[in-house]
Amino acid sequence: MTGEDREYLFDRAQELSEILNEECIELLEMLEKIEDRVAIAKKINKLEDDGDHVFHAFADKLHEVEQNEERRINIFQQARHIEECVDMVDELSMTIVRYNTRTVSPGMKASVNAIAGCVKKEMHLLNLLRTYSPENKELFIRTLNEFDAFKVDFYKMYDMLIYGLFSQAHDTVDIIRCKAIYDAVKDIFKAFEVSADDCYKFVLNSEHVAGDVLEK
C-alpha cells in the first residue's frame, strides 16, 4: 500500500466520522424540536445513505491496494464499526419516530449528549491514528481510555435511567418507549467499544509490521 493509498483510506474513514458527527447534531436538534422528528429523521436517514457510499468506496479501495489478508481484515473492521455506529444512530432516530415520542425526558437528552461527546473523541482518536508513531503512543492510550470512559459513564447512567423507569409511577407505554430508546443508545456504546478495540489492534499491528521491517 502506498502513502497515497493510505491517505485515501484515512480520508474516507474521516468522512464516515464526520457523517456520524452530523447525525448527532441532527439528533440533538430532533430532541429540541421533537414536533419535527419525522422530517429530521429523514435528514439522518440521508446521512446514513451517504455513509454507505463512503464505506463502499473505502472497502473497494482497500481490497484493491492491501494484499495482506490479516491487515486487510483489521483495517476493514475498523471502518466497518464506524459505519455500524452511523447505522445505529439512524436506527435511534427511527426508534424515536416509531414510538411516536412527543416529549423528551432529561435522560434522553443526557444519553444523546453522551453519544455526541463520544463521537468527538472518536474523531480525535482517528486523527491520532492517521499520524501515529511510537513517540505519541502515550497520548494515544490516554485518548483511548478517555474514549472508553464514555461507555463506562453511560452504562452507569443507563442503570439509573432504567431503575427510575421501573421504580417510579410511569405509564406502561412510556416505559416501553423510553426503554427502547435507552437500549438503542446502549447498543451504540457497545459498537463504540468495539471500535476502540479496533483502534488499539491497528496500533499493535502497525508496530508489529514496523518491527518486522526493521529486523529485515
C-alpha positions as CSV (number, residue, x, y, z in Angstrom):
1,M,0.0,0.0,0.0
2,T,1.4,3.4,-1.0
3,G,1.3,6.5,1.1
4,E,-1.3,7.9,-1.3
5,D,-3.5,4.8,-0.8
6,R,-3.2,5.1,2.9
7,E,-4.3,8.8,2.8
8,Y,-7.2,7.9,0.6
9,L,-8.4,5.3,3.1
10,F,-8.0,7.7,6.1
11,D,-9.9,10.4,4.2
12,R,-12.8,8.0,3.7
13,A,-12.7,6.9,7.4
14,Q,-12.7,10.6,8.4
15,E,-15.6,11.2,6.1
16,L,-17.5,8.5,7.9
17,S,-16.7,10.0,11.3
18,E,-17.9,13.4,10.1
19,I,-21.2,11.9,8.9
20,L,-21.6,10.3,12.3
21,N,-21.0,13.7,13.9
22,E,-23.5,15.4,11.6
23,E,-26.1,12.7,12.6
24,C,-25.6,13.5,16.2
25,I,-26.1,17.2,15.5
26,E,-29.4,16.4,13.8
27,L,-30.4,14.1,16.6
28,L,-29.8,16.8,19.2
29,E,-31.9,19.1,17.0
30,M,-34.6,16.5,17.0
31,L,-34.8,16.5,20.8
32,E,-35.0,20.3,20.8
33,K,-37.7,20.2,18.1
34,I,-39.5,16.9,18.8
35,E,-42.5,18.0,16.8
36,D,-40.3,17.9,13.7
37,R,-39.0,14.4,14.5
38,V,-40.2,12.9,11.2
39,A,-38.5,15.5,9.0
40,I,-35.3,15.4,11.0
41,A,-35.3,11.6,10.9
42,K,-35.4,11.8,7.1
43,K,-32.3,14.0,7.2
44,I,-30.5,11.5,9.4
45,N,-31.5,8.7,7.1
46,K,-30.0,10.6,4.1
47,L,-26.7,10.9,6.1
48,E,-26.8,7.2,6.7
49,D,-27.2,6.6,3.0
50,D,-24.2,8.9,2.3
51,G,-22.2,6.9,4.9
52,D,-23.0,3.7,2.9
53,H,-21.5,5.2,-0.2
54,V,-18.4,6.3,1.6
55,F,-17.9,3.0,3.2
56,H,-18.3,1.1,-0.1
57,A,-15.6,3.4,-1.6
58,F,-13.3,2.6,1.4
59,A,-13.9,-1.1,1.1
60,D,-13.3,-1.2,-2.7
61,K,-10.1,0.7,-2.4
62,L,-8.8,-1.4,0.5
63,H,-9.5,-4.6,-1.4
64,E,-7.5,-3.1,-4.4
65,V,-4.4,-1.9,-2.5
66,E,-3.9,-4.2,0.5
67,Q,-2.7,-7.7,-0.3
68,N,-2.1,-8.9,3.2
69,E,-5.3,-10.6,4.3
70,E,-4.9,-10.2,8.0
71,R,-4.1,-6.5,7.7
72,R,-6.9,-6.0,5.2
73,I,-9.4,-7.6,7.6
74,N,-8.1,-5.5,10.5
75,I,-8.4,-2.2,8.6
76,F,-11.8,-3.2,7.1
77,Q,-13.2,-3.9,10.6
78,Q,-12.0,-0.6,11.8
79,A,-14.0,1.4,9.3
80,R,-16.9,-1.1,9.4
81,H,-17.5,-0.4,13.1
82,I,-17.7,3.3,12.4
83,E,-20.2,2.7,9.7
84,E,-22.2,0.5,12.1
85,C,-22.4,3.4,14.5
86,V,-23.7,5.6,11.6
87,D,-26.4,2.9,11.0
88,M,-27.2,2.7,14.7
89,V,-27.7,6.5,15.1
90,D,-30.1,6.3,12.2
91,E,-31.9,3.5,13.9
92,L,-32.1,5.5,17.1
93,S,-33.7,8.4,15.3
94,M,-36.2,5.9,13.8
95,T,-36.9,4.5,17.2
96,I,-37.9,7.9,18.4
97,V,-40.2,8.3,15.5
98,R,-41.5,4.7,15.6
99,Y,-42.6,5.0,19.2
100,N,-44.3,8.4,18.5
101,T,-42.2,10.2,21.0
102,R,-43.8,13.6,21.8
103,T,-42.0,14.6,25.0
104,V,-38.3,14.5,25.7
105,S,-37.0,13.5,29.1
106,P,-33.7,14.7,30.7
107,G,-32.5,11.1,30.4
108,M,-33.0,11.1,26.6
109,K,-31.1,14.4,26.3
110,A,-28.3,13.2,28.5
111,S,-28.0,10.0,26.5
112,V,-27.7,11.7,23.2
113,N,-25.3,14.3,24.6
114,A,-23.1,11.3,25.7
115,I,-23.1,9.9,22.2
116,A,-22.2,13.3,20.7
117,G,-19.3,13.6,23.2
118,C,-18.1,10.1,22.3
119,V,-18.2,10.9,18.6
120,K,-15.9,13.9,19.1
121,K,-13.4,11.8,21.0
122,E,-13.6,9.1,18.3
123,M,-12.8,11.8,15.6
124,H,-9.7,12.8,17.7
125,L,-8.7,9.2,18.0
126,L,-8.8,8.7,14.3
127,N,-6.6,11.8,13.7
128,L,-4.1,10.3,16.2
129,L,-4.1,7.1,14.2
130,R,-3.5,8.9,11.0
131,T,-0.3,10.4,12.3
132,Y,0.6,7.6,14.7
133,S,4.2,7.0,15.7
134,P,5.6,5.2,18.8
135,E,6.5,8.6,20.2
136,N,2.9,9.5,20.6
137,K,1.7,6.2,22.0
138,E,1.2,7.6,25.5
139,L,-1.2,10.3,24.1
140,F,-3.0,7.6,22.0
141,I,-3.5,5.4,25.0
142,R,-4.8,8.3,27.1
143,T,-7.2,9.3,24.4
144,L,-8.3,5.7,24.0
145,N,-9.0,5.5,27.8
146,E,-11.0,8.8,27.6
147,F,-13.0,7.3,24.7
148,D,-13.7,4.2,26.7
149,A,-14.7,6.3,29.8
150,F,-17.8,7.5,27.9
151,K,-19.1,3.9,27.7
152,V,-18.5,3.3,31.5
153,D,-20.3,6.6,32.4
154,F,-23.2,5.8,30.1
155,Y,-23.6,2.3,31.5
156,K,-23.9,3.8,35.0
157,M,-26.4,6.4,33.6
158,Y,-28.3,3.6,31.8
159,D,-28.7,1.6,35.1
160,M,-30.1,4.8,36.8
161,L,-32.4,5.6,34.0
162,I,-33.9,2.0,33.9
163,Y,-34.2,1.9,37.7
164,G,-36.0,5.2,37.5
165,L,-38.4,3.9,34.9
166,F,-39.4,0.9,36.9
167,S,-39.3,2.3,40.4
168,Q,-41.4,5.4,39.8
169,A,-45.0,5.8,38.6
170,H,-44.9,5.7,34.8
171,D,-47.4,4.9,32.1
172,T,-46.7,1.4,30.7
173,V,-46.4,2.8,27.1
174,D,-43.9,5.4,28.3
175,I,-41.8,2.7,30.0
176,I,-41.7,0.7,26.7
177,R,-40.9,3.8,24.7
178,C,-38.1,5.1,26.9
179,K,-36.5,1.7,27.4
180,A,-36.4,1.1,23.6
181,I,-34.6,4.5,23.2
182,Y,-32.2,3.8,26.1
183,D,-31.5,0.3,24.8
184,A,-30.8,1.8,21.3
185,V,-28.3,4.2,22.9
186,K,-26.6,1.3,24.8
187,D,-26.2,-0.6,21.5
188,I,-24.3,2.4,20.1
189,F,-21.9,2.5,23.0
190,K,-21.3,-1.3,22.6
191,A,-20.3,-0.5,19.0
192,F,-18.1,2.3,20.2
193,E,-16.3,-0.1,22.5
194,V,-15.6,-2.5,19.6
195,S,-14.3,0.5,17.5
196,A,-11.9,1.4,20.3
197,D,-10.6,-2.1,20.5
198,D,-10.1,-2.0,16.7
199,C,-8.1,1.2,17.0
200,Y,-5.8,-0.4,19.6
201,K,-5.4,-3.5,17.4
202,F,-4.4,-1.3,14.5
203,V,-1.7,0.3,16.5
204,L,-0.3,-3.0,17.7
205,N,-0.4,-4.3,14.2
206,S,1.4,-1.2,12.9
207,E,4.1,-1.6,15.5
208,H,4.5,-5.3,14.6
209,V,4.8,-4.5,10.9
210,A,7.3,-1.7,11.6
211,G,9.3,-4.2,13.8
212,D,9.4,-6.8,11.0
213,V,10.7,-4.1,8.6
214,L,13.5,-3.1,11.0
215,E,14.5,-6.7,11.5
216,K,14.9,-7.2,7.8
